[in-house]
Each structure stands twice: as structure tokens, then as C-alpha cells.
Amino acid sequence: MALFTIADLHLSESVNKPMDIFGGAWDNYTEKIKTNFNKTLHDDDIIVIAGDVSWGINLDEALADFQLLSNLPAKKLIVKGNHDLWWNTIAKMKRFLEENCLKNIDFIYNNYFNYENIALCGTRGWFYEEDNGTEHNKKIFRRELLRLEASLNAASLSDAEQIYVFLHYPPLCKNYCCDELLSILKKYKVSKCFYGHLHGGSHKLAKEGIIDGIEFRLVAADAVNFMPVLILP
């Protein structure tokens, strides 16, 4: 059983939402995803998908994308992305999975999952491109901090020896740093943090490597050639 990650699949089986605005890497990207998942993953592997899974605006519209995912190998743990408008309460999403016999998909949402001795945590996060000045956005930002802390606090009460965090938005870039998010990552002694969201020319904004004792890595699909990124073993 191996652990993988990737972000930003942007599946669109039921809607017409091309991604070519971000360059030729997105040509035929759904076929690339299917090919790479099938040749890389096994049914007993785990892959964490760090947001922007489907362009569907509700669960019904996203169903074909979830069926595509379910037919690919590995257990998928999904973190919310900024374009995941289908996202709902955990009860409704779990019922959606059950009603549609989607047995190898679950959600990281105010909780954590265990991989051997490692806790897998996450949330959507926040990004500098959002306007932090409005009261509405301040409320969303505070909620994201609470969700990350809830996930990490649950993990801290387990017997996990390490904690990995999966965010959709990058917590830091070459021209941005979310001090509040980083403070929480450091408080819980997170070992690794994987993030997505950056596409095309924005890849150059990514900060990767070990920073303040945490290893950061961009895993947006077009940044990793639509190939699941092996974390362990």
C-alpha cells in the first residue's frame, strides 16, 4: 500500500469547461489522468486529491466525474478546492457516495485519515488573490483556520508519529505568505505540506522545499504532468 497525491484534476465529464487557457499541457488531460492513474496506482493505494476535482456545480452534475474517479484504482481522499462548487455537508456527500455505489472515495473535512503511522489532514486554505478586506471573506478565512485546526487537533490525539497536510491553496508563495496558516502548521509540528491551485505561468510562484522545518510541494496536475505523486514508500 503506497501513498500518493495530486491536485486540480478539473474533471468535466458532464460540463464543457476547457482548461486550454492554461496552456497546451491541458490538451487531452482527462485521458492523461486515466492513463497515469491506471499505470501508477493499485487498488490498495491511497491518493489524496487536494481540491478542484470536478467542474460540476452540484453533486448531480459532478456524478459522472465521481464515477470516473471511482473506476480508477486506489482509495481517493478528497480535499475541497475553490472550484468544487458541488461540495456540501459531509452527511450529504457521504449519502451521495453510498447512493451511487462510489466505494473508494472519501473526504478530508474537519477530520483526518491514518496511513500507517502518519495522519493525513487538510482543508481548502486561503490565498492572496482573495480579498481579505470584506467581512464575508474574513469569516470564510477564519472558518478555514478552524477547519485546519480541527483536522490537526484530531490527528494530534491519535498515535500518529507524523502529520502531513494537504491544502488546495498554497500557504506560501514567492510573493505571499499566510502567517496564520503557517503558524498552525508549525504549532502541530506538521512534517509535509502539499498544495495545488497554481497553473501554467503561475507555477513560477511556487515555493518548495523545507521551510521552517516543513517540506512544501506543489502538486497541481499540470505541474506534475498529470502523474500521481508518490509520497511513500
Phi, psi and omega in degrees: 000120181247160180247129180231169172209162173192160176225163168064054175288329177048048179293146184211053181294332184250356181228158178261095183224080182294151180250011186292350174300336181264012173108170185296342178301336183272359176299129175059031190293328179297320177294323177298317180298311181298315180298314184289322176296315184294326183270348185252322190260155173240162186300330182269005175281165173239134173233127176266124180257111190271059169091163182054062182277314188222145175277356178302140183270354174209173185296323179298316180289335180273354187304313182299326178290321177292324177294320176300312180299316183297330180280353176267155182292163176088155171276129182256126174251121190252132172255146181290140173246170183292338179262003180278071183289345177287345185303140185219195175294154182298326179296316180292321180291321178295320178295320177301316178297315183294316183295333183253013176054042178263087195272346185245033180228141175209179188232137169267109188204097185064022183215190175213163174237150181260131171238103185053247181255023184239133176268130180257115185237169175168172174193180182292314183089197184213159186217154184297337181289344175279148180276110181278357186280336183278150181296325179299312181289327175299321179295317179296318180299313179299322180295321178295321176298319179294321180293319177297316181295323178297317178297313182289324179294319177299318179294323183294338180273356179269184178262021179297140179269338178220158177233128173249138179244138178239115179245151172281304179285143174293133178282347176204149177220182180292338179236023185199145174210126177267094185300323182295316178294316181297323179298321179291319178301318180289322180303321183263011175054048178295135182275316184223147177225124180247141182213166181231225172078326184276128182232156174055233182295343180287348178304328183293346179279345187294142169249125183230166182101188184272120180229123183052038175083001180245134177271122181251143177211135173279127180232025173304141190306315182286344177279342182240023177057034176059027181252127174308134183268120179286126175260309180213151359280000000 
